Amino acid sequence: MDLSKFPKRNYLQGPTPIEAAPAFSRALGGKVNVFIKRDDLLPGCAGGNKTRKLDFCIADAIEKGADTIITCGAVQSNHCRLTLAWAVKEGLDCHLILEERVAGSYKPAGSGNNFLFNILGVKSTKVVPGGSDMLAEMDKVAEQLKTAGKKTYIIPGGASNTIGATGYVACAQEILQQLFEQDLKIDHMVVPSGSAGTHAGIVVGMYGTSAGIPVSGINVSRPKDIQEGIVHKLATETAKHVGMRGDLPASEITCFDNYVGPGYSLPTESMIEAVKLLAQTESILLDPVYSGKAMAGLIDLIRNDHFEPGSNVLFLHTGGSPALYAYLDTFQ
Ligand SMILES: *Cc1c(COP(=O)(O)O)cnc(C)c1O
């Protein structure tokens, strides 16, 4: 799969590190060796996985002559923060629609990503109730801005369309090149699975290059069967977009939904344990909504002997640590 034909803005400045996590692995009994792909260290204000997707999405926006980006997310959305951050750097206007998925969770003076939206100079934010039709809401804002003469471009939630997911096909290729150079064999990969572009892109990249590395997604909101369907649909479309030959079997998509807890963005004991354990063994910060719950999943899978003893397991750290500061009470 030759990705060089797709326009991108070159936001990456080289590969993100793959780090061993020996103290963390020991704290879990030394049954497996955990490695961490540090996409939390990607460029873009405060880092995180959306930079890889936006590299391609914003290139498409600029190619289409846009001067204004509209996107959406939850009230503490890392995707909104990074879309805004890259728009600022590109000299584009950025408007955000925030979905209040947990009633009463939006605080105009809230901390975390919400605080950063203001510092980064967002043009407007509109808060809508949980369950709103976000595409319709973005269309409404786009229509208003078009009447005012703006050339708008809508990036869907999480930048999880085929253009954005291509960033994670590229990430899988990057990982395989690093494993080659570092003479490292990875037996299994674990990724957070939310709006699905990250999970779908990684699977397409791994399957499409016959890497033989199974990928497990840890859900942050939906039940297993629904999420697997969403990931498979996007992976199939992305495989076509990047020119992968053949079909992507549904059996390549595996999700675990046991670590969501009461719902999207709501804290769980296992998330708190995961955030503290990684911080206190490796000095790496996870986040409460995505990477913390995904790591809680990996910890539980290790404890329950899901992996062969001695396996090397690669965890994709997708970032999100600014949201920690909106959850101070959870960690007291
Ligand atoms: C968006 C996000 C994810 C999930 O990625 P998707 O591509 O939406 O599945 C994981 N971690 C963090 C920190 C995120 O912001």
The ligand as a MOL file (V3000), in Angstrom:
LIG
                    3D

  0  0  0     0  0            999 V3000
M  V30 BEGIN CTAB
M  V30 COUNTS 15 15 0 0 0
M  V30 BEGIN ATOM
M  V30 1 C -9.8070 9.9760 20.0680 0
M  V30 2 C -8.9650 9.2880 21.0600 0
M  V30 3 C -8.8650 7.8810 21.0800 0
M  V30 4 C -9.6890 6.9890 20.2150 0
M  V30 5 O -9.2970 6.9830 18.8820 0
M  V30 6 P -10.4250 6.7130 17.7990 0
M  V30 7 O -9.7050 6.8010 16.5190 0
M  V30 8 O -11.4550 7.7650 18.0060 0
M  V30 9 O -10.9850 5.3580 18.0540 0
M  V30 10 C -7.9980 7.2970 21.9740 0
M  V30 11 N -7.2820 8.0350 22.8350 0
M  V30 12 C -7.3590 9.3760 22.8590 0
M  V30 13 C -6.5400 10.1020 23.8490 0
M  V30 14 C -8.2040 10.0520 21.9790 0
M  V30 15 O -8.2840 11.3780 22.0410 0
M  V30 END ATOM
M  V30 BEGIN BOND
M  V30 1 1 1 2
M  V30 2 1 2 3
M  V30 3 2 2 14
M  V30 4 1 3 4
M  V30 5 2 3 10
M  V30 6 1 4 5
M  V30 7 1 5 6
M  V30 8 2 6 7
M  V30 9 1 6 8
M  V30 10 1 6 9
M  V30 11 1 10 11
M  V30 12 2 11 12
M  V30 13 1 12 13
M  V30 14 1 12 14
M  V30 15 1 14 15
M  V30 END BOND
M  V30 END CTAB
M  END
